[in-house]
Amino acid sequence: MTGCTCTACARPNRRATLGGLLTAGVALAARPALARAALTPPQAADAGFMRLALAEAAQGDFPFGAVIEKNGQVLASGRNSGKRLNDPTAHGEMMAIRAFIAAHPAEEMKGATIYTTGESCPMCMGAIIWCGFGRVVYGASIEELSRRIGQIMIDDKTIAAATPFATVGITGGVLAKEALALFSK
């Protein structure tokens, strides 16, 4: 009905609403893919750096640890310190990033690799992207971790794919069993 001002007619028409949503979906599908995640196979040195991240995790408030590496050198490390610092953002990756920028110019993180015992949460993956890391290597996946602790069920690949201005390599499953074993202790 056109021209009617009653409240029943003021509500959006279902057909118009569905048509609008479908049109929006077509417009989104027509856009070029924003995928900026490059799934990369493990490299020879990955297990060694992940062992260092596991050692950090073993000392954390929760068993999450991270190591930042560039050109074969460990430049910073961190462990989950949320309880100790009374800081819910003190995840292993965030603590490693904070340690890095305390000792180096932030610009030097560009292209570095961060090793983390568990796939990053959205906060940490966002920070990884903003810092310009070239690669993230994780042990246990979000899916595996969710069987042991609460997790936000958004994986690194999904976040990286929604980032049109950066590309980050993602390698998962490196020493995953060892990372998960830390949750039993």
C-alpha positions, 0 to 999 in steps of 0.5 A: 500500500502506498501512501498509508501511514499506519504503523503496520504499513510503516514496517519494512516489507519482507520482500523488499527487505530480502531483495535488499539483502540479496542485492547487497550479497551480490554486491559483496560477492562481486567485490574482489576477494580481500584474502590476504592470508597465505597459508604456508607450510612449516619451515625447518626452523619452526620447531626450534622457535616453537620450543622457545614459545612453549618454554615461555608458555610453561611459565605463564599464568595460562599456557600461552607463550610467544617468540618474535624472530627475524633473520634467525634471531630471537628479538623478544618473547612473552607469556600470558601474564593476565593474572599477574599483571591484572591485565586481560590484554596481557596475552603471550603475543601482546607481551612479546610485542610489548617486549619487542618495542621496549627494546627495538623500534616498532618499524623493525617488526615489519616482516618478522615472524611471531611464534605462538603456542596457540592460534591467536585470538582476534585481539592478538591477530589484529595486533600482529597485522597492525605490527606488520608481521610477515608470518604467524606460526602457531601450535594448537588451533582455535578449534583444538583450544576450544575443547579445553578453554573458552575461545572466540571462534574466529581463526587467524585466516578469517581475520587476515582475509578481512585485511585488504592492506596487508598480507601475512603468512600463516602456518598452523599445527607446529608442535600442537600436541606439546602446546595442548599438553600444557593445559593438562598441567 
